């Protein structure tokens, strides 16, 4: 969220403090060049204007013309592949807290990428598909072995000079084979039955599978990680989280390196291309072209794209970025593989004409788009990349660690382990605030109720690209663990958490590249949904890390210029309001994208009403 927008807005849906309501085809531009199938004009996002071969063509919508010449035509929309495309499914509704878990609907499609719990469920769905495919392969192998035995038997007869059809028995067997055996082999129902069983198994899990929006969201997540952590696209394609620049150590080295295929890189570049984001499309399509060149001539059954597709989209991306000479070079390479493509042939002529006239736009450095118009993007990304999170301790001698009882009998036998992280704004980290068992219990309670996190926009709530996670709300009556945790928060903070002075416990699971761009937790407008509780603004935040992550996911305080890495089972506390009731601008903070890992947090927001004698007011604006 950009500074100035209403606070966190997490979960302010139908219930202020309760749970909220719960493929493309194989692209071959060259094959359809004669029919002039055009994509929507970049930079417009993709439109659902798919066309099946043989129907009337889509009316072309040309990109902006350059200096009076007709603009080159963009690559066409992909046509449906022989395997069909992924069906977009409608999102099921939600059930209220307390309904039997067995009655829960399957996870909503187009939401898989927004929480790692959903991604792990998708892994389970693929496991079921693997078992079906294993059965299919076993049955097909047995069928093919039987066919091989038939082939060997007949081949032996043809190669045996003594096996003459003069023998009436051999003559009979020949006639029988040709009349019935061969048709049985060629038109066997067994192959169709095996395929039908496999397809039936796929249909059983189809409702649980990610949709097209999930695939695009996952591609945008890779681009987000590329940007925030300054990662090399080539390194990511090779399975290494390597930052750009020579001699820089990798941010993370996985135990098992998993490389991306040329088709994978093409899809990421195609998502950027469809958004008119040529900064990212060029980087990813360049990698796709490089990988396709290495494997040209071979084909994988799961691939939906080709070298021609990548060259076509990359050429047009360079044209839109102003690099016409490189667009010409790539288009000529395309015609080497598909010389009959008229659309690309016309594009080549237009590129050549532009260059001859000297009207080509000079290719300057591409500027990375700022889709969410984040004003503090550079500071935010620098904090996310900072390995230690904050300056060296010797530079801040006033920061210390201590055991705290806060004058509360609850903490006498087991004081809180407090680490002062920052003074202004006041930020403290309480280590070992929650046990492993308690964290797992809370995650288990919230898991079935996770829904896409929303943000406040004026008086309403909406999903946003700058917040990728799912969340659920837990009452203190949900489980004794939740009640004990709330009592512990009250003891450590010294604040009143009784309703309506605090919100329910919000549990958040971040998704693929999950993040939350800089925002305030407190409301910055009196129209914010936060005020519906009639208990004032959010005076304080307690954020509990329920899990560890392997890389990324820090909490960055932008204006204060420090960040706090994820510390499993610790609780981070800060004041959102100054003592005079004004919002503290220094609390602008963000959740950095999770590079590797499964990040869970629990948030407790405490409101200013009920705290009058626990945190007295002050007229001093600096207090």
C-alpha positions as CSV (number, residue, x, y, z in Angstrom):
1,X,0.0,0.0,0.0
2,X,1.2,3.4,-0.7
3,X,1.7,5.9,2.1
4,X,-1.5,7.8,2.9
5,X,-3.9,5.0,2.0
6,X,-6.0,3.7,4.8
7,X,-4.3,1.3,7.2
8,X,-3.9,-2.4,6.9
9,X,-7.6,-3.1,6.2
10,X,-7.0,-6.8,6.7
11,X,-10.1,-8.8,6.7
12,X,-12.6,-5.9,7.0
13,X,-15.2,-7.7,5.0
14,X,-18.7,-8.7,6.1
15,X,-17.7,-9.1,9.7
16,X,-15.5,-6.5,11.3
17,X,-13.6,-8.9,13.5
18,X,-14.8,-12.3,12.3
19,X,-13.9,-14.5,9.2
20,X,-14.5,-12.9,5.9
21,X,-16.6,-14.6,3.2
22,X,-14.9,-17.3,2.3
23,X,-4.3,-22.7,-20.8
24,X,-3.4,-21.3,-23.3
25,X,-2.9,-23.3,-26.5
26,X,0.3,-24.1,-28.2
27,X,1.4,-20.8,-29.9
28,X,2.6,-21.0,-33.4
29,X,2.4,-17.4,-34.8
30,X,3.9,-18.5,-38.1
31,X,1.2,-21.0,-38.9
32,X,-1.5,-18.4,-38.9
33,X,0.4,-15.5,-40.5
34,X,-1.7,-15.6,-43.6
35,X,-4.9,-15.1,-41.7
36,X,-3.7,-12.1,-39.8
37,X,-4.8,-13.1,-36.3
38,X,-3.8,-10.1,-34.2
39,X,-3.4,-9.8,-30.5
40,X,-5.0,-6.9,-28.6
41,X,-2.9,-3.8,-28.9
42,X,-0.1,-3.8,-26.3
43,X,0.1,-2.6,-23.7
44,X,-3.5,-3.6,-23.0
45,X,-3.8,-6.7,-20.8
46,X,-4.9,-10.0,-22.4
47,X,-8.5,-10.2,-23.5
48,X,-10.6,-13.4,-23.6
49,X,-10.9,-13.2,-27.4
50,X,-9.7,-16.7,-28.2
51,X,-10.5,-17.9,-31.7
52,X,-10.7,-21.4,-33.0
53,X,-9.2,-22.2,-36.4
54,X,-11.7,-21.7,-39.2
55,X,-14.0,-19.1,-37.6
56,X,-13.9,-15.4,-38.8
57,X,-10.7,-13.6,-37.8
58,X,-10.5,-11.2,-34.9
59,X,-10.5,-7.6,-36.2
60,X,-6.9,-6.3,-35.8
61,X,-6.2,-3.5,-33.4
62,X,-2.9,-2.1,-34.3
63,X,-0.4,-0.7,-31.8
64,X,0.5,3.0,-32.1
65,X,2.0,4.0,-35.4
66,X,5.6,5.3,-35.6
67,X,6.4,8.4,-37.7
68,X,3.7,7.9,-40.3
69,X,4.5,4.3,-41.2
70,X,2.1,1.4,-40.5
71,X,3.2,-0.3,-37.3
72,X,4.4,-3.9,-37.4
73,X,1.8,-6.4,-36.4
74,X,2.0,-8.0,-32.9
75,X,2.1,-11.7,-32.5
76,X,-1.3,-13.4,-32.7
77,X,-3.3,-14.7,-29.9
78,X,-2.5,-18.3,-29.1
79,X,-4.9,-20.9,-30.4
80,X,-6.3,-23.8,-28.2
81,X,-3.8,-26.7,-28.1
82,X,-4.8,-30.2,-28.8
83,X,-4.9,-30.8,-25.0
84,X,-7.2,-27.9,-24.4
85,X,-6.7,-25.1,-22.0
86,X,-7.1,-24.8,-18.2
87,X,-10.8,-24.1,-17.4
88,X,-11.4,-21.0,-15.2
89,X,-13.6,-22.0,-12.3
90,X,-16.1,-20.0,-10.3
91,X,-15.1,-19.3,-6.7
92,X,-17.2,-21.1,-4.1
93,X,-18.8,-19.2,-1.3
94,X,-17.7,-19.3,2.3
95,X,-19.1,-20.9,5.5
96,X,-19.1,-19.3,8.9
97,X,-16.8,-20.3,11.7
98,X,-18.1,-23.4,13.6
99,X,-19.5,-25.3,10.5
100,X,-18.1,-28.8,10.2
101,X,-14.8,-28.9,8.3
102,X,-16.1,-31.8,6.3
103,X,-18.6,-29.4,4.6
104,X,-15.9,-26.9,3.5
105,X,-15.8,-26.3,-0.3
106,X,-12.6,-26.9,-2.2
107,X,-10.2,-24.1,-2.3
108,X,-11.2,-21.3,-4.6
109,X,-9.5,-21.3,-8.0
110,X,-7.4,-18.3,-9.0
111,X,-6.3,-18.1,-5.3
112,X,-3.7,-20.9,-5.1
113,X,-0.7,-18.6,-5.6
114,X,-1.7,-16.3,-2.7
115,X,-0.9,-18.7,0.1
116,X,1.7,-21.4,0.5
117,X,-0.8,-23.6,2.3
118,X,-2.8,-23.6,-1.0
119,X,0.3,-24.3,-3.0
120,X,1.0,-27.3,-0.7
121,X,-2.5,-28.6,-1.3
122,X,-1.9,-28.3,-5.0
123,X,1.1,-30.5,-4.5
124,X,-1.2,-33.1,-3.0
125,X,-3.5,-32.9,-6.0
126,X,-0.5,-33.5,-8.3
127,X,0.4,-36.5,-6.2
128,X,-3.0,-38.0,-6.9
129,X,-2.5,-37.3,-10.6
130,X,0.9,-39.0,-10.4
131,X,-0.7,-42.2,-9.0
132,X,-3.2,-42.2,-11.9
133,X,-0.5,-41.7,-14.4
134,X,1.5,-44.5,-12.9
135,X,-1.5,-46.8,-13.3
136,X,-2.0,-45.6,-16.9
137,X,1.7,-46.3,-17.7
138,X,1.5,-49.8,-16.2
139,X,-1.6,-50.7,-18.2
140,X,-0.3,-49.2,-21.4
141,X,3.1,-50.9,-20.9
142,X,1.3,-54.3,-20.5
143,X,-0.8,-53.5,-23.7
144,X,2.3,-52.6,-25.7
145,X,4.1,-55.7,-24.5
146,X,1.2,-57.8,-25.9
147,X,1.3,-55.9,-29.2
148,X,5.1,-56.5,-29.3
149,X,4.6,-60.2,-28.8
150,X,2.1,-60.2,-31.7
151,X,4.6,-58.3,-33.9
152,X,7.4,-60.7,-33.1
153,X,5.2,-63.7,-33.8
154,X,4.1,-62.4,-37.2
155,X,7.6,-61.0,-38.1
156,X,9.1,-64.5,-37.4
157,X,6.7,-66.1,-39.8
158,X,7.6,-63.6,-42.6
159,X,11.3,-64.2,-42.1
160,X,11.0,-68.0,-41.9
161,X,11.5,-69.4,-45.5
162,X,9.9,-72.7,-44.4
163,X,6.7,-71.0,-43.3
164,X,4.9,-71.2,-46.7
165,X,1.3,-70.4,-47.2
166,X,1.1,-73.6,-49.2
167,X,0.5,-75.1,-45.8
168,X,-3.3,-74.8,-45.3
169,X,-2.8,-74.2,-41.6
170,X,-0.5,-71.2,-42.2
171,X,-2.8,-70.0,-44.9
172,X,-5.8,-70.2,-42.5
173,X,-3.8,-68.3,-39.8
174,X,-2.9,-65.6,-42.3
175,X,-6.5,-65.0,-43.4
176,X,-7.6,-65.0,-39.8
177,X,-4.9,-62.5,-38.8
178,X,-5.8,-60.1,-41.6
179,X,-9.6,-60.5,-41.0
180,X,-9.7,-60.2,-37.2
181,X,-6.3,-60.1,-35.4
182,X,-5.0,-56.9,-37.1
183,X,-8.3,-55.0,-36.6
184,X,-8.2,-56.0,-33.0
185,X,-4.7,-54.7,-32.6
186,X,-5.3,-51.5,-34.6
187,X,-8.7,-50.6,-33.2
188,X,-8.2,-52.0,-29.7
189,X,-10.6,-50.5,-27.1
190,X,-8.0,-51.2,-24.5
191,X,-6.0,-48.0,-25.4
192,X,-9.1,-45.9,-25.3
193,X,-10.2,-47.4,-21.9
194,X,-6.8,-46.7,-20.4
195,X,-7.0,-43.1,-21.6
196,X,-10.5,-42.7,-20.3
197,X,-9.5,-43.9,-16.8
198,X,-6.6,-41.4,-16.8
199,X,-9.0,-38.6,-17.9
200,X,-11.5,-39.6,-15.3
201,X,-8.8,-39.4,-12.6
202,X,-7.9,-35.9,-13.9
203,X,-11.6,-34.8,-13.7
204,X,-11.7,-35.9,-10.1
205,X,-9.1,-33.3,-9.1
206,X,-9.9,-30.7,-11.7
207,X,-11.9,-28.5,-9.4
208,X,-8.8,-28.3,-7.1
209,X,-6.3,-27.3,-9.8
210,X,-4.9,-23.8,-10.2
211,X,-6.5,-21.6,-12.8
212,X,-5.1,-19.3,-15.5
213,X,-5.0,-16.4,-13.0
214,X,-2.9,-18.6,-10.7
215,X,-0.4,-19.2,-13.4
216,X,-0.2,-15.5,-14.2
217,X,0.0,-14.6,-10.5
218,X,2.9,-17.1,-10.1
219,X,4.7,-15.5,-13.1
220,X,4.2,-12.0,-11.6
221,X,5.6,-13.4,-8.3
222,X,8.9,-14.4,-10.1
223,X,9.1,-10.9,-11.6
224,X,8.5,-9.4,-8.1
225,X,11.4,-11.4,-6.6
226,X,13.6,-10.5,-9.6
227,X,13.0,-6.8,-8.9
228,X,13.0,-6.6,-5.1
229,X,16.0,-8.8,-4.6
230,X,17.8,-7.7,-7.9
231,X,18.0,-11.3,-9.1
232,X,19.5,-12.3,-12.4
233,X,16.9,-13.9,-14.8
234,X,19.5,-16.3,-16.1
235,X,20.4,-17.3,-12.6
236,X,16.7,-17.9,-11.7
237,X,16.3,-20.0,-14.9
238,X,19.3,-22.0,-13.8
239,X,17.7,-22.5,-10.3
240,X,20.1,-20.1,-8.5
241,X,19.0,-17.0,-6.6
242,X,21.9,-14.9,-7.8
243,X,21.9,-11.2,-7.6
244,X,22.9,-9.2,-10.7
245,X,26.5,-8.0,-10.8
246,X,29.8,-9.8,-10.8
247,X,31.2,-11.3,-7.6
248,X,28.0,-11.0,-5.5
249,X,27.2,-14.1,-3.5
250,X,23.8,-15.8,-4.1
251,X,21.0,-14.8,-1.7
252,X,20.0,-18.4,-1.3
253,X,21.4,-21.8,-2.4
254,X,18.8,-24.5,-2.6
255,X,19.6,-28.0,-1.6
256,X,18.3,-29.2,-4.9
257,X,18.6,-26.9,-7.9
258,X,15.5,-26.9,-10.2
259,X,15.9,-25.2,-13.5
260,X,13.2,-23.5,-15.5
261,X,12.5,-24.8,-19.0
262,X,12.3,-22.6,-22.2
263,X,8.6,-22.9,-22.1
264,X,8.5,-21.7,-18.4
265,X,10.6,-18.7,-19.3
266,X,8.4,-18.0,-22.3
267,X,5.3,-17.9,-20.1
268,X,6.7,-15.5,-17.6
269,X,7.8,-13.2,-20.5
270,X,4.4,-13.6,-22.1
271,X,2.6,-12.5,-19.0
272,X,4.8,-9.3,-18.9
273,X,4.2,-8.8,-22.6
274,X,0.4,-9.0,-22.2
275,X,0.7,-6.3,-19.5
276,X,2.7,-4.0,-21.8
277,X,5.7,-4.5,-19.5
278,X,8.5,-4.8,-22.0
279,X,11.2,-4.4,-19.3
280,X,10.4,-7.8,-18.0
281,X,9.2,-9.4,-21.2
282,X,12.5,-8.8,-22.9
283,X,14.6,-10.3,-20.1
284,X,12.5,-13.4,-19.8
285,X,11.9,-13.9,-23.5
286,X,15.6,-13.5,-24.2
287,X,16.2,-16.4,-21.8
288,X,13.4,-18.4,-23.5
289,X,15.0,-17.9,-26.9
290,X,18.4,-18.9,-25.6
291,X,17.0,-22.1,-24.1
292,X,14.9,-22.9,-27.2
293,X,17.9,-22.5,-29.4
294,X,19.8,-25.1,-27.4
295,X,17.0,-27.7,-27.8
296,X,15.7,-26.8,-31.2
297,X,14.4,-29.8,-33.0
298,X,13.3,-31.6,-29.9
299,X,9.8,-31.3,-28.4
300,X,8.3,-32.0,-25.0
301,X,4.7,-33.1,-24.9
302,X,4.0,-30.6,-22.0
303,X,5.4,-27.6,-23.9
304,X,2.9,-25.1,-25.3
305,X,5.4,-22.7,-27.0
306,X,8.3,-22.9,-29.4
307,X,11.4,-21.0,-30.5
308,X,9.2,-19.2,-33.2
309,X,6.8,-18.1,-30.5
310,X,9.6,-16.7,-28.3
311,X,11.3,-14.9,-31.3
312,X,8.0,-13.4,-32.4
313,X,7.1,-11.9,-29.0
314,X,10.6,-10.9,-28.3
315,X,10.9,-9.0,-31.6
316,X,7.7,-7.1,-31.0
317,X,8.8,-6.3,-27.4
318,X,12.0,-4.8,-28.7
319,X,10.0,-2.8,-31.3
320,X,7.7,-1.4,-28.6
321,X,10.8,-0.6,-26.5
322,X,12.3,1.4,-29.4
323,X,15.1,-1.1,-30.5
324,X,14.0,-1.5,-34.1
325,X,17.3,-2.9,-35.3
326,X,17.2,-5.8,-32.9
327,X,13.5,-6.4,-33.7
328,X,14.5,-6.7,-37.3
329,X,17.3,-9.2,-36.5
330,X,15.0,-11.4,-34.5
331,X,12.2,-11.2,-37.1
332,X,14.7,-12.4,-39.8
333,X,15.7,-15.3,-37.6
334,X,12.0,-16.1,-37.2
335,X,11.6,-16.2,-41.0
336,X,14.6,-18.6,-41.2
337,X,12.4,-21.2,-39.4
338,X,9.0,-20.1,-41.0
339,X,9.7,-18.3,-44.3
340,X,6.1,-18.4,-45.4
341,X,4.8,-16.2,-42.5
342,X,3.3,-13.2,-44.2
343,X,2.7,-11.1,-41.1
344,X,6.4,-11.3,-39.9
345,X,7.5,-10.7,-43.5
346,X,5.5,-7.5,-43.6
347,X,7.0,-6.6,-40.2
348,X,10.5,-7.1,-41.6
349,X,9.7,-4.7,-44.5
350,X,8.4,-2.1,-42.0
351,X,11.4,-2.4,-39.8
352,X,13.7,-2.0,-42.8
353,X,11.8,1.1,-44.0
354,X,12.0,2.7,-40.6
355,X,15.7,2.2,-40.4
356,X,16.2,3.4,-44.0
357,X,14.3,6.6,-43.3
358,X,16.3,7.2,-40.1
359,X,13.1,7.5,-38.1
360,X,13.9,4.7,-35.7
361,X,13.4,5.5,-32.1
362,X,16.8,5.4,-30.3
363,X,16.9,2.5,-27.8
364,X,17.6,3.9,-24.4
365,X,17.7,1.9,-21.2
366,X,14.4,0.3,-20.3
367,X,12.8,1.7,-17.2
368,X,11.2,-0.8,-14.8
369,X,7.5,-0.1,-14.4
370,X,6.1,0.9,-11.0
371,X,2.7,-0.7,-11.2
372,X,1.6,0.2,-7.7
373,X,3.1,3.7,-8.0
374,X,5.1,3.1,-4.9
375,X,6.9,6.3,-4.0
376,X,9.4,4.6,-1.6
377,X,10.3,1.7,-3.8
378,X,14.0,2.1,-3.8
379,X,14.2,2.4,0.0
380,X,11.9,-0.5,0.5
381,X,13.9,-2.8,-1.8
382,X,17.2,-1.8,-0.2
383,X,15.9,-2.7,3.2
384,X,14.6,-6.0,1.9
385,X,18.0,-6.8,0.4
386,X,19.9,-5.7,3.6
387,X,21.3,-8.9,5.1
388,X,21.4,-7.9,8.8
389,X,18.2,-5.8,8.6
390,X,19.5,-2.9,10.7
391,X,22.8,-1.0,11.3
392,X,25.5,-2.5,13.5
393,X,24.5,-2.6,17.3
394,X,27.6,-0.6,18.3
395,X,26.1,2.4,16.4
396,X,23.0,2.3,18.7
397,X,24.2,1.7,22.3
398,X,20.8,2.7,23.7
399,X,19.3,-0.6,22.3
400,X,19.4,-3.4,24.8
401,X,17.9,-6.8,25.8
402,X,16.1,-7.5,29.1
403,X,13.8,-9.7,31.0
404,X,10.5,-7.9,31.6
405,X,7.6,-8.6,34.0
406,X,5.8,-5.4,33.3
407,X,4.5,-5.5,36.9
408,X,2.2,-8.3,35.9
409,X,2.0,-11.5,38.1
410,X,1.5,-13.5,34.9
411,X,5.1,-12.8,34.0
412,X,6.8,-13.3,37.4
413,X,7.8,-17.0,36.9
414,X,8.6,-16.6,33.2
415,X,9.5,-13.0,32.2
416,X,9.3,-11.8,28.7
417,X,12.6,-11.8,26.7
418,X,12.5,-8.3,25.3
419,X,14.9,-6.9,22.7
420,X,14.7,-3.2,21.9
421,X,14.9,-3.0,18.1
422,X,14.3,0.8,17.7
423,X,13.5,3.8,19.8
424,X,11.7,6.0,17.3
425,X,9.4,4.5,16.3
426,X,9.2,2.3,19.4
427,X,9.7,-1.3,18.2
428,X,10.4,-4.2,20.5
429,X,10.9,-7.9,19.7
430,X,9.8,-10.5,22.3
431,X,11.7,-13.8,21.8
432,X,10.1,-17.2,22.5
433,X,6.8,-15.5,22.8
434,X,4.9,-18.6,21.6
435,X,5.8,-22.3,21.6
436,X,6.1,-24.5,18.6
437,X,3.0,-26.5,19.6
438,X,1.0,-23.3,20.1
439,X,2.1,-22.0,16.7
440,X,1.0,-25.2,15.0
441,X,-2.3,-25.2,16.7
442,X,-3.0,-21.6,15.6
443,X,-2.0,-22.4,12.0
444,X,-4.2,-25.5,12.1
445,X,-7.2,-23.6,13.4
446,X,-6.8,-20.9,10.7
447,X,-6.0,-23.1,7.7
448,X,-9.5,-24.1,6.7
449,X,-10.7,-20.5,6.9
450,X,-8.0,-18.7,4.9
451,X,-9.3,-16.3,2.3
452,X,-7.5,-13.8,0.1
453,X,-6.3,-10.8,2.1
454,X,-7.9,-7.5,1.3
455,X,-6.9,-3.9,1.8
456,X,-8.9,-0.8,2.7
457,X,-9.7,1.5,-0.1
458,X,-11.8,4.4,1.3
459,X,-14.8,2.8,2.9
460,X,-14.5,-0.5,1.0
461,X,-12.1,-3.4,0.9
462,X,-10.6,-5.0,-2.2
463,X,-7.9,-7.4,-3.3
464,X,-4.6,-5.8,-4.4
465,X,-1.5,-6.9,-6.2
466,X,0.6,-5.1,-3.6
467,X,-0.6,-7.6,-0.9
468,X,-0.3,-11.3,-1.7
469,X,-1.5,-13.5,1.1
470,X,-4.5,-15.2,2.7
471,X,-5.9,-14.5,6.2
472,X,-8.4,-15.7,8.7
473,X,-9.7,-14.4,12.0
474,X,-9.8,-16.4,15.3
475,X,-11.9,-15.5,18.4
476,X,-10.4,-16.2,21.8
477,X,-13.2,-18.8,22.2
478,X,-11.9,-20.8,19.2
479,X,-9.4,-22.7,21.4
480,X,-7.7,-22.4,24.8
481,X,-4.4,-21.7,23.0
482,X,-5.8,-18.5,21.4
483,X,-7.2,-17.4,24.8
484,X,-3.8,-18.0,26.5
485,X,-2.0,-16.1,23.7
486,X,-4.3,-13.1,24.2
487,X,-3.7,-13.1,27.9
488,X,0.0,-13.2,27.2
489,X,-0.2,-10.2,24.8
490,X,-2.2,-8.3,27.4
491,X,0.4,-9.0,30.1
492,X,3.4,-7.9,27.9
493,X,1.8,-4.8,26.5
494,X,-0.1,-3.7,29.6
495,X,-3.1,-2.9,27.3
496,X,-6.8,-3.9,27.5
497,X,-7.7,-6.5,24.9
498,X,-11.3,-7.0,25.9
499,X,-13.9,-6.5,23.1
500,X,-14.2,-4.0,21.5
501,X,-10.8,-2.6,22.5
502,X,-9.0,-5.1,20.2
503,X,-9.6,-7.0,17.1
504,X,-9.8,-10.7,16.8
505,X,-6.4,-12.5,16.1
506,X,-5.7,-12.4,12.4
507,X,-3.6,-15.3,11.0
508,X,-1.9,-14.7,7.7
509,X,-0.2,-17.1,5.3
510,X,1.9,-15.5,2.6
511,X,1.8,-16.8,-0.9
512,X,4.3,-17.3,-3.7
513,X,6.6,-14.3,-3.5
514,X,4.1,-13.1,-0.9
515,X,4.5,-9.5,0.3
516,X,2.7,-6.4,1.5
517,X,4.1,-3.2,0.2
518,X,4.7,-0.2,2.5
519,X,1.6,0.8,4.5
520,X,0.3,2.0,7.8
521,X,-1.6,-0.2,10.2
522,X,-3.5,2.7,11.6
523,X,-6.2,4.5,9.6
524,X,-5.3,7.7,7.9
525,X,-8.9,8.7,7.1
526,X,-12.0,8.9,9.4
527,X,-13.8,7.0,6.6
528,X,-11.8,3.9,7.2
529,X,-13.6,0.7,8.1
530,X,-11.5,0.6,11.3
531,X,-13.8,3.2,12.9
532,X,-16.8,0.9,12.6
533,X,-15.8,-0.8,15.8
534,X,-16.5,2.5,17.7
535,X,-13.2,2.1,19.6
536,X,-10.9,4.5,17.9
537,X,-7.9,4.0,15.8
538,X,-5.3,1.2,16.0
539,X,-2.9,2.3,18.8
540,X,-0.6,-0.7,18.7
541,X,0.4,-3.8,16.7
542,X,1.6,-7.1,17.9
543,X,2.8,-9.4,15.1
544,X,3.8,-12.9,16.0
545,X,6.0,-15.0,13.6
546,X,4.5,-18.4,13.6
547,X,7.1,-19.9,11.2
548,X,10.6,-19.5,10.0
549,X,11.6,-18.8,6.3
550,X,14.8,-19.7,4.5
551,X,15.2,-16.3,2.8
552,X,13.3,-13.0,2.5
553,X,10.1,-12.0,4.3
554,X,11.6,-9.3,6.6
555,X,9.5,-6.6,8.1
556,X,10.9,-3.3,6.8
557,X,10.3,0.1,8.4
558,X,10.8,2.5,5.5
559,X,11.2,5.9,7.0
560,X,13.0,4.6,10.1
561,X,15.5,2.8,7.8
562,X,15.7,-0.6,9.4
563,X,14.2,-4.1,9.0
564,X,13.5,-7.0,11.2
565,X,14.1,-10.5,9.9
566,X,11.6,-13.3,10.5
567,X,12.3,-14.8,14.0
568,X,10.3,-17.9,14.6
569,X,8.0,-17.8,17.6
570,X,8.9,-14.2,18.4
571,X,6.5,-11.3,18.7
572,X,7.1,-7.8,17.2
573,X,5.5,-4.9,19.0
574,X,5.2,-1.2,18.0
575,X,3.0,1.8,18.7
576,X,1.1,3.1,15.7
577,X,-0.1,6.3,17.3
578,X,1.7,9.0,19.3
579,X,0.4,9.9,22.7
580,X,-1.6,12.9,21.3
581,X,-3.6,10.4,19.1
582,X,-1.9,11.3,15.8
583,X,-0.6,8.6,13.6
584,X,3.2,8.0,13.8
585,X,4.5,8.4,10.2
586,X,7.7,6.6,11.1
587,X,5.7,3.3,11.4
588,X,5.3,3.0,7.6
589,X,6.3,-0.6,7.1
590,X,6.2,-3.4,4.7
591,X,6.4,-7.2,4.5
592,X,9.2,-8.0,2.1
593,X,8.5,-10.7,-0.5
594,X,9.2,-14.3,0.8
595,X,12.0,-15.5,-1.4
596,X,12.1,-19.1,-0.1
597,X,9.9,-20.5,2.7
598,X,6.4,-20.6,4.1
599,X,5.7,-17.4,6.2
600,X,2.9,-17.4,8.8
601,X,2.2,-14.5,11.1
602,X,-0.5,-13.7,13.6
603,X,-1.5,-10.0,14.0
604,X,-3.2,-8.5,17.1
605,X,-4.4,-4.9,16.6
606,X,-5.2,-3.0,19.7
607,X,-7.4,0.1,19.6
608,X,-7.0,3.4,21.5
609,X,-10.3,3.2,23.4
610,X,-9.9,1.4,26.7
611,X,-6.2,2.4,27.0
612,X,-6.8,5.9,28.4
613,X,-5.2,5.1,31.8
614,X,-2.8,2.4,30.4
615,X,-1.2,4.8,28.0
616,X,-2.1,8.3,29.0
617,X,-2.4,11.1,26.4
618,X,0.1,13.8,26.0
619,X,0.0,17.2,24.3
620,X,3.6,16.9,23.1
621,X,3.5,15.9,19.4
622,X,6.9,14.3,19.8
623,X,5.8,12.0,22.6
